[in-house]
Amino acid sequence: MRNRSEAITGLLPRMAQLSALLSRGQLFEHAATAAGVTLDRPAMTILVILDTAEQPLRVGEIAARMQVVGPHVTRHLNTLEKQEIVKRVPDPNDQRARLIALTPSGQQLVDRYTSVIDGWFTAALTEWPDRDRTEFVRLLGRMVEDLTAQLNTVTDSRTTDSTR
């Protein structure tokens, strides 16, 4: 007999379903097409990360948020910089370092893309009371943060064990 609550038992299948829905290429492709965006998914992910951060970020921070290695991000940033979608700006805390910021054209791209996605989420939750929508976003954020911390703990302990 499993010692899990009924709510937790139903969580994994629902999260897998949501993950599949969000990560299907069709969702990105439909949103990109509707927004008139021709960038690939990793490039668009970088733009969304910069937009939601509301401040320039270091390459390492972008990579961490994407859960990829820095060189992967750097390759995309070089292309985005050549297209004048992002730019490198001085780090006010360390003049030797550079941060990545959206350019006005990059901001326009991400605004068009996120407005399509936001429209889909708004339509999906249109029948929900404001209180439920607010609580859902809060709880989902809390779960993602807590699960990330838990998985980081597991990863850190495995890394420590493998170096012994």
C-alpha positions as CSV (number, residue, x, y, z in Angstrom):
1,M,0.0,0.0,0.0
2,R,1.3,3.4,-1.0
3,N,1.5,6.0,1.7
4,R,0.5,9.0,-0.5
5,S,-2.4,11.3,-0.3
6,E,-4.9,11.2,-3.1
7,A,-4.0,14.7,-4.1
8,I,-0.3,13.8,-4.5
9,T,-1.2,10.6,-6.4
10,G,-3.0,12.6,-9.0
11,L,-0.2,15.2,-9.3
12,L,2.4,13.4,-11.4
13,P,0.0,12.5,-14.2
14,R,-1.4,16.0,-14.4
15,M,2.1,17.6,-14.3
16,A,3.2,15.2,-17.1
17,Q,0.1,16.2,-19.1
18,L,0.8,19.9,-18.6
19,S,4.5,19.4,-19.4
20,A,3.6,17.6,-22.7
21,L,1.1,20.3,-23.6
22,L,3.6,23.2,-23.0
23,S,6.6,21.5,-24.5
24,R,5.0,20.2,-27.7
25,G,6.6,21.9,-30.6
26,Q,3.1,22.8,-31.9
27,L,2.5,25.2,-29.0
28,F,5.7,27.2,-29.7
29,E,5.2,27.0,-33.5
30,H,1.6,28.2,-33.3
31,A,2.5,31.1,-31.0
32,A,5.5,32.1,-33.0
33,T,3.5,32.0,-36.3
34,A,0.6,34.0,-34.8
35,A,3.1,36.5,-33.5
36,G,5.1,36.7,-36.7
37,V,8.2,35.5,-34.9
38,T,10.8,33.5,-37.0
39,L,13.2,32.7,-34.1
40,D,13.8,29.2,-32.9
41,R,12.5,28.0,-29.5
42,P,15.8,28.5,-27.5
43,A,16.2,32.0,-28.8
44,M,12.6,32.9,-27.9
45,T,13.1,31.3,-24.5
46,I,16.1,33.7,-23.9
47,L,14.0,36.7,-24.9
48,V,11.2,35.6,-22.5
49,I,13.6,35.1,-19.7
50,L,15.1,38.6,-20.2
51,D,11.6,40.1,-20.4
52,T,10.4,38.5,-17.2
53,A,13.6,39.3,-15.4
54,E,12.8,43.0,-16.1
55,Q,16.6,43.7,-16.0
56,P,19.7,42.7,-17.9
57,L,21.1,39.3,-16.9
58,R,24.5,37.6,-17.0
59,V,24.9,34.7,-19.5
60,G,25.2,32.3,-16.6
61,E,21.9,33.4,-15.1
62,I,20.1,32.9,-18.4
63,A,21.7,29.5,-18.7
64,A,20.6,28.6,-15.2
65,R,17.0,29.7,-15.8
66,M,17.0,27.6,-19.1
67,Q,18.7,24.7,-17.2
68,V,21.4,24.5,-19.9
69,V,25.1,25.2,-20.0
70,G,26.5,28.6,-20.7
71,P,28.1,27.9,-24.2
72,H,24.6,26.9,-25.4
73,V,23.2,30.3,-24.5
74,T,26.3,32.1,-25.8
75,R,25.8,30.7,-29.2
76,H,22.2,31.9,-29.4
77,L,23.1,35.3,-27.9
78,N,25.8,35.9,-30.5
79,T,23.1,35.3,-33.2
80,L,20.6,37.5,-31.4
81,E,23.1,40.2,-31.0
82,K,24.0,40.2,-34.7
83,Q,20.3,40.5,-35.4
84,E,20.2,43.5,-33.0
85,I,17.6,41.7,-30.8
86,V,19.8,41.7,-27.7
87,K,22.8,43.8,-26.7
88,R,25.6,43.5,-24.2
89,V,25.6,46.3,-21.5
90,P,28.1,47.0,-18.7
91,D,27.4,45.4,-15.3
92,P,27.0,48.3,-12.9
93,N,28.5,46.1,-10.1
94,D,31.5,44.9,-12.1
95,Q,32.7,47.0,-15.1
96,R,34.7,44.0,-16.5
97,A,31.5,42.0,-16.9
98,R,28.7,42.3,-19.4
99,L,25.0,41.8,-19.0
100,I,22.5,40.9,-21.7
101,A,19.6,43.2,-22.4
102,L,16.7,43.3,-24.9
103,T,16.9,46.0,-27.6
104,P,13.7,47.8,-28.5
105,S,13.2,45.4,-31.5
106,G,13.8,42.4,-29.1
107,Q,11.3,43.8,-26.7
108,Q,8.7,44.2,-29.6
109,L,9.3,40.5,-30.6
110,V,8.8,39.2,-27.1
111,D,5.8,41.4,-26.5
112,R,4.1,40.1,-29.6
113,Y,4.9,36.5,-28.7
114,T,3.9,36.7,-25.0
115,S,0.7,38.5,-25.9
116,V,-0.3,35.4,-28.0
117,I,0.5,33.1,-25.1
118,D,-1.2,35.4,-22.5
119,G,-4.3,35.4,-24.7
120,W,-4.4,31.6,-24.7
121,F,-4.0,31.5,-20.9
122,T,-6.6,34.2,-20.4
123,A,-9.1,32.3,-22.6
124,A,-8.4,29.0,-20.8
125,L,-9.0,30.7,-17.4
126,T,-11.8,33.0,-18.4
127,E,-14.4,31.2,-16.3
128,W,-12.2,31.2,-13.2
129,P,-12.9,33.8,-10.6
130,D,-10.0,36.4,-10.1
131,R,-9.3,35.0,-6.7
132,D,-8.8,31.4,-8.1
133,R,-6.5,32.7,-10.9
134,T,-4.4,34.6,-8.5
135,E,-4.2,31.7,-6.1
136,F,-3.4,29.3,-8.9
137,V,-0.4,31.4,-10.1
138,R,0.8,31.8,-6.5
139,L,0.6,28.1,-5.7
140,L,2.1,27.0,-9.0
141,G,5.0,29.4,-8.4
142,R,5.5,28.0,-4.9
143,M,5.4,24.4,-6.2
144,V,8.0,25.1,-8.9
145,E,10.3,26.9,-6.4
146,D,10.0,24.1,-3.8
147,L,10.4,21.3,-6.4
148,T,13.4,23.1,-7.9
149,A,15.0,23.4,-4.4
150,Q,14.2,19.7,-3.7
151,L,15.7,18.5,-7.0
152,N,18.8,20.8,-6.5
153,T,19.3,19.1,-3.1
154,V,19.1,15.6,-4.7
155,T,21.5,16.7,-7.5
156,D,23.9,18.3,-5.0
157,S,24.0,15.1,-2.8
158,R,24.6,12.9,-5.9
159,T,27.5,15.2,-7.0
160,T,29.0,15.1,-3.4
161,D,28.6,11.3,-3.3
162,S,30.3,10.9,-6.7
163,T,33.3,12.9,-5.7
164,R,34.1,10.8,-2.6
